[in-house]
Amino acid sequence: MNILRLRDLEWLSVPQAGQLVNLSPSTIRRAVNDNKLKAFRDGKLFRIHRDDLQDYMQRGRNGEL
């Protein structure tokens, strides 16, 4: 994926993701560490794509987590 496409995607920090779905940052980090939520590491920080966060929340509602 080239750099221009990366800029078009909606990436969230852990606190932003938590705030968006009303979960604590530690819950988001735990989901990432348990491979339940996809994320990529940007230095020391995780970045989560908005679509992956929505998928994670949908799986939780469906009882798949």
C-alpha positions in Angstrom: 0.0 0.0 0.0 1.5 3.3 -0.9 1.7 6.3 1.5 -1.1 8.3 -0.2 -3.6 5.4 0.4 -2.5 5.2 4.1 -3.4 8.9 4.5 -6.9 8.2 3.2 -7.6 5.5 5.8 -9.0 6.3 9.2 -6.6 5.2 11.8 -7.3 5.7 15.5 -5.1 5.7 18.6 -6.0 3.4 21.5 -7.6 6.3 23.5 -9.5 7.5 20.5 -10.8 4.0 19.7 -11.9 3.5 23.3 -13.7 6.8 23.5 -15.5 6.1 20.2 -16.9 2.8 21.5 -17.1 3.7 25.2 -14.4 1.2 26.3 -11.4 2.0 28.4 -8.0 2.2 26.7 -6.8 -0.8 28.7 -9.7 -2.9 27.3 -8.7 -1.9 23.8 -5.1 -2.7 24.5 -6.0 -6.1 25.9 -8.1 -6.9 22.8 -5.1 -6.0 20.6 -2.7 -8.0 22.7 -5.1 -11.0 22.7 -5.3 -10.7 18.9 -9.1 -10.0 19.0 -8.7 -6.6 17.5 -6.4 -5.9 14.6 -3.9 -3.0 15.0 -0.5 -2.1 13.8 2.4 -0.7 15.8 3.5 2.9 15.0 6.7 3.1 17.1 5.4 2.5 20.7 1.8 3.3 19.8 -0.9 1.1 18.4 -3.0 2.3 15.5 -6.4 0.8 14.9 -8.4 1.2 11.7 -12.0 2.3 12.2 -13.3 -0.6 10.2 -11.4 -3.1 12.3 -12.9 -1.5 15.4 -16.4 -1.7 14.0 -15.8 -5.4 13.2 -14.5 -6.1 16.7 -17.6 -4.5 18.2 -20.0 -6.4 15.9 -18.3 -9.7 16.9 -18.8 -8.8 20.5 -22.5 -8.1 20.0 -22.8 -11.5 18.2 -21.1 -13.3 21.1 -18.1 -14.3 19.0 -15.5 -12.9 21.4 
